[in-house]
Amino acid sequence: MESFVRKVCFNVSRLPLNNSAWSTAREIVRQALQYNAAALIFAHNHPSGVAEASQADELITRRLRDALALVDIRVLDHLIVGDNHCLSFAERGLL
């Protein structure tokens, strides 16, 4: 059987930054299950223009990855977009 990934849904979510990482993870898991997702790619911008992962970015990515793994949903990447540059967690080995 051939294995492939295809886009089923593109969803833009505004999640509160002052909320706990686990309540954010709960909402992401809820939406992923609603769409019957097998895998997700996260992306967000840094208004400063610096496309580098902060400790908070790394923490929420690990928590999302771990929460989604409980329901067999893979995190393929987390992209951070800055001025003329994009950081890929997958390419950096941060997943």
C-alpha positions in Angstrom: 0.0 0.0 0.0 1.3 3.4 -0.9 1.6 5.9 1.9 1.1 9.6 1.3 0.0 12.8 3.1 -2.5 15.1 1.6 -4.0 18.3 2.8 -7.6 17.8 4.0 -8.1 21.0 5.9 -6.4 24.4 6.4 -7.5 25.9 9.7 -6.5 29.3 11.1 -6.9 29.4 14.9 -6.4 32.2 17.2 -5.6 30.7 20.6 -5.1 32.9 23.6 -1.5 33.3 24.5 -2.2 33.9 28.2 -3.9 30.5 28.5 -2.1 27.4 29.8 -0.3 25.2 27.3 -2.5 22.3 28.3 -5.8 24.0 27.6 -4.4 25.1 24.3 -3.4 21.5 23.6 -6.9 20.3 24.5 -8.4 22.7 21.9 -5.9 21.6 19.2 -6.6 17.9 19.9 -10.4 18.6 19.8 -10.1 20.3 16.4 -7.8 17.6 15.0 -10.3 14.9 16.1 -13.2 16.9 14.6 -11.4 16.8 11.2 -10.3 13.2 11.7 -6.7 14.3 11.2 -3.8 11.8 11.0 -1.1 14.5 11.1 -0.7 18.2 11.7 1.7 21.0 10.7 1.7 24.1 13.0 2.8 27.5 11.8 2.9 31.0 13.3 4.7 34.2 12.7 7.0 36.2 14.9 6.1 39.9 14.5 9.6 40.8 15.5 10.8 39.3 12.2 13.2 36.9 13.9 12.4 33.3 12.9 13.9 31.6 15.9 12.2 29.2 18.3 11.8 30.6 21.8 11.7 28.3 24.9 8.0 28.8 25.0 7.7 27.7 21.3 9.7 24.6 22.1 7.6 23.8 25.2 4.2 24.2 23.5 5.4 22.1 20.5 6.5 19.3 22.8 3.2 19.4 24.7 1.2 19.5 21.6 3.2 16.6 20.1 2.8 14.5 23.3 -1.0 15.3 23.6 -1.6 14.4 20.0 0.4 11.2 20.2 -2.1 10.0 22.8 -4.7 9.9 20.0 -2.3 8.7 17.3 -2.0 12.1 15.5 1.5 13.0 14.3 3.0 16.4 14.3 4.9 16.7 11.0 6.4 20.2 11.6 6.1 23.5 13.4 7.0 26.5 11.2 8.0 29.9 12.5 7.8 32.7 9.9 9.9 35.8 10.2 11.1 38.5 7.8 12.2 36.6 4.7 12.9 33.4 6.7 11.1 30.4 7.9 12.3 28.0 10.7 11.3 24.4 10.5 11.3 22.4 13.8 11.5 19.2 11.7 14.6 20.4 9.9 16.3 21.5 13.1 15.5 18.2 14.9 13.3 19.9 17.4 10.4 17.4 17.1 
